[in-house]
C-alpha cells in the first residue's frame, strides 16, 4: 500500500488551516515573553494573556450565538476534562520562560517534538475518549524523524552565541533563577 493511497484531497483545507494555526504559535510565544518582561514577571504575563483570550473569545461567542453551556453536564464528566486549562497555563508560562533562552524556533521545535511523542502515545491507547490509532512502524519512524530534527535545531543553535541584552538576561534570571 502506498504511503499516500489513503490521503484525501478533502484534507487539504483542514491541513492548511492547521499549518496556519501552528504558524501563529511562535508569535504568541515571543509576544508573551516580551509581555512578561514588560510586566516584570512571567506569571503576570500568563494571566494577562489568558484574560486577553477571554476578551477576544466572548464577543465571538455572542456574535456566533453559541448556546450557553450546561455546566452541570461538564461537572459530571471525568476529572480530566478540566486539564486543558491547566495545560494552557503550563504552555504559556513555559513559552514565556523558555523562548528568550531557546529562541522562537528552539522552543517551538521542542514543543512540536513533545506534542508528537505524547500524541502518538495518546492515540495508541485511545486516551481521553479518542479512537485508538495504533503506533505503527511508519508513525513511530515519523515521530523519530521529528525528534531528530529537534535535536539538529537545538545542536545548531547551541553552537551560536546567545544574543540577549544583559539587562533582559538579568531580569529573567532573577524571576526564575533555575532556568
C-alpha angles and dihedrals in degrees: 000000000000120000090238099037093102094043113116125204087222086073094063095085096047090044091050092049090049091051090048091049089049091051089061094058098077089053090051091051094048095045092047090050090053090046090053091053091048093049094044098239135052094228091059088052090051090054094046091047091053092046090052088050089055091048090053095043100048096063089046090053091049095044091049090047092229108184117250110262124244102242091193091066091052091047089055092051125095117293093245095066087083094057092090090076092048090048090050092055091046093049096046092047092047090050091051093050102037106035093072090051101039100028124236095285093043093052096042095048089053090048091051092048090050091047096051094045092049094042092051089055092044091051093046094058098028093239121191095015097304121140114263113256109179120232096247123190090257093052092046090049090051091051090047090054090052092050090048089050089053090053091050092051092047094045093050091046092049090059091058124078116254110244104206121143108247094237092055092045092050091050094052092046092053093051096053108003093181093068 
